[in-house]
Amino acid sequence: MKFLPKIPAAVGAAYARTLLIVLLNLPLVWGCLLWDLRGVDVTALTAAYAVAVMAGWYVLPLLVVLGVVFLLLLPVRRAAAPATALIAAVYVYYLLLDAVAYGVIRIHVDFFWLEYLVRDFAGLGLPTSSVVTAGVALVLVLLVELGILRLSGRLRPPCRLAPLVWAAAVLAMTASQILHIVAYQRNDGRVTVLTPHLPFYVPFTSHRNADKYGDLLPFAMDEDAAVLEESTASLTYPLAPLTFDPAAAPSPPNLVVILLESWRFDAMDADVTPNIHRFSLESSVFTQNLSTGNQTTAGIFGIFYGLHPTYWAAVKANSARIDNPVLVDALTDRGYACALYARSKFGRHKIQDTMFRGIELHEDFAGRNVPEMDVDLTEGFLGFLREQAARGGPFFGLAFYKSSHYDYCYPPEYEIDKPAKNINMAFMNAGTDPAPYLNDYRNAVRYTDMMVGRVLDELRALDLLDRTIVIVTTDHGEAFNDDRANFWGHGTNYTKYEVQVPLIIRFPDRAPAVYAHRTSLADIPPTLLTHYFGCTSDPRDYANGRDLFDASAPPRAHVVSSYVNHAFVFGDDVHEILPLSTRKYRFDDAKAAGGDPPPELLRSVMEEINRFYK
């Protein structure tokens, strides 16, 4: 190691002291995290994983931050230890607040809730005593950190402490994430159950490497043991067993769900989707419908669970116990023949394990490209419909088309609107004219509409329409720099271009109608279960959604999620929750400033996003 520069002894000693401050804070950090984990049934594997996570995930980022701070303060090394103590105080205090909040209301404290706690704690229903207690806790944390600072100055930690601490943190982080990759793939709740309990914890997943890592961990990951006990679950879903009145639904209808990938609200009309538009004239059309996310898993989660997508992590963690959404259980319990035809990696993204366990999934289709594969998907789905018509029993089928997903694929003969020559979102900006790119997308949607039209025609030809609920919708929308803020595609913001989506449902017993009140994809399960499957349970026992037809219901906050964060839609305003801030903008314009929500909506959304936790 002669090629490494020699670190002056004074610098090494100063850095060793900062690391000592970190080590002295670990009991406080881990104590707060263990408080979050109260009620979790601890097995040997669960305990080992928790130790690795706490030693890796919650220490390594802190070391990185403090390392950067130390380098910045290198000219004034005496300030490094006080700065470290201050950062540690903020860190410990946040974890303490989060542990208390999570223990009471099952919500991890982020910047959004901190902002409103500071601004209007009474509006959130918190008594003054809670604020006083938080202030006292802050003083105590600062006093403890002052004591740790003084103690670190009296001790003389060796300079070799630094590589040992870093090595231990890196090793713990690596071990914990490999363990999670394998457990996630195998639905081992002894590991995955911890995820929703821990603040800002987003563990790694790798479908491709799961088997490789599993071979390295045979002692820990026995597939036969991948069963989540009732006492381990962080989620109570449903809140009570559902009750049904068979007399109210003696012959439940068939159910067909057709999804067009990335289908925005203004791409359903006689020009872009002539077949679907024609079908909408004999259906219930919900013109102000919101998805539960701006990406696929969040949207589909809302359609079948009827829950806010913030529950997605907990559902994945408890998938071995929950099995399937109550809507899907209602279908399988009644002997429905079920099949899924989807090109969106349901297996890889845990959609099958969490929503359609035990249901036949078709994901591989013949073809040289996306349009050809979607044609093969259509042929397979038509074959399924013919089989069910011949069988005569009830059935559930889902067809999920991919052609309208970026980069918008279709045969040349469907090039009606003049498209862009090349599509590369990496080179677009706020000044880019969206028209040719939107045209490309419209052509792809029009091509998908052709295939959907074939399915609708087949349902009619097989005389199935009068005994089948047909839902035509999507997972999320798609943005095309609509507000000149350089947002393209999906998963980028929560304006109406990515969140507001078409919802067309043909009910056998309802006259066509257009509904202009705001609805959600999460409203589908309670509507179907109540009106068509004889469910007599209160929808609040199993859903955040409500009856699609209830236009008189009071305003509500809509919770929508992306790949890494979430947002609340309050009327015409969006509050996007980021790791260290909150973005407020208008639902129809990401460049326009949004307003503050009424306290009653804040309280209601707080209740709804924690109602299904123990």
Number of C-alpha atoms within 10 A of each C-alpha: 5 5 5 6 7 9 9 8 10 11 15 16 20 21 24 23 27 25 24 26 23 23 14 15 20 18 11 20 23 19 16 21 21 17 18 25 22 12 13 17 17 16 12 10 15 18 14 16 22 22 15 23 24 21 22 23 21 20 23 21 12 17 17 12 12 22 17 12 16 22 13 12 15 15 11 10 17 11 14 23 25 17 17 24 22 16 18 23 22 15 15 23 22 19 24 23 18 23 26 19 15 20 18 10 15 23 21 21 18 18 14 18 18 14 13 16 16 10 11 12 18 14 15 19 13 12 11 11 9 11 15 11 11 16 12 11 15 19 13 14 19 18 13 16 24 16 12 17 22 14 15 20 15 9 10 12 18 12 18 11 16 18 11 11 20 17 12 16 23 18 15 21 22 16 16 24 20 22 27 26 23 27 24 23 22 22 26 24 25 28 27 28 27 24 21 26 24 22 19 14 13 12 17 12 19 16 14 11 13 19 15 12 17 21 11 13 14 10 9 15 21 13 13 8 13 16 17 22 13 14 10 20 26 24 22 18 23 16 15 12 11 15 11 16 12 13 9 15 16 11 14 22 25 21 20 23 18 21 23 24 25 30 26 23 24 13 19 23 14 11 11 22 22 16 22 20 18 13 18 21 15 17 23 21 20 22 19 17 26 30 33 33 34 31 25 25 22 26 26 23 26 27 23 22 30 28 28 26 26 21 19 19 17 22 29 24 29 29 25 22 20 21 19 22 24 23 21 20 16 18 21 18 9 13 12 21 18 22 20 23 25 22 20 16 13 21 15 14 15 18 19 19 23 25 25 22 18 13 15 14 17 17 16 13 20 12 13 8 12 22 21 17 20 25 19 17 27 21 16 16 21 18 13 20 22 16 12 21 16 10 11 10 13 21 24 22 21 19 25 23 29 24 28 26 20 18 17 22 22 22 12 8 8 16 16 13 16 14 17 15 9 10 15 11 15 7 7 15 15 15 10 14 14 19 16 18 25 22 18 27 29 26 28 25 29 26 24 26 22 17 18 23 18 15 20 19 15 17 20 12 11 13 12 20 20 14 16 21 23 23 20 21 25 26 30 33 33 32 24 24 22 21 16 17 14 18 23 23 20 23 22 16 25 31 25 27 28 30 33 29 29 27 26 25 23 24 22 16 10 11 11 15 14 13 17 12 16 18 26 26 31 31 25 24 27 29 20 20 22 18 14 17 24 20 21 15 17 13 21 18 17 24 27 25 25 20 20 22 14 13 13 7 11 6 12 17 21 24 26 26 28 22 13 10 13 21 25 21 23 23 16 15 24 32 23 20 20 15 11 8 13 17 15 21 22 21 25 17 20 23 13 13 13 18 15 12 17 11 16 14 17 20 14 13 20 17 14 17 19 19 19 22 17 14
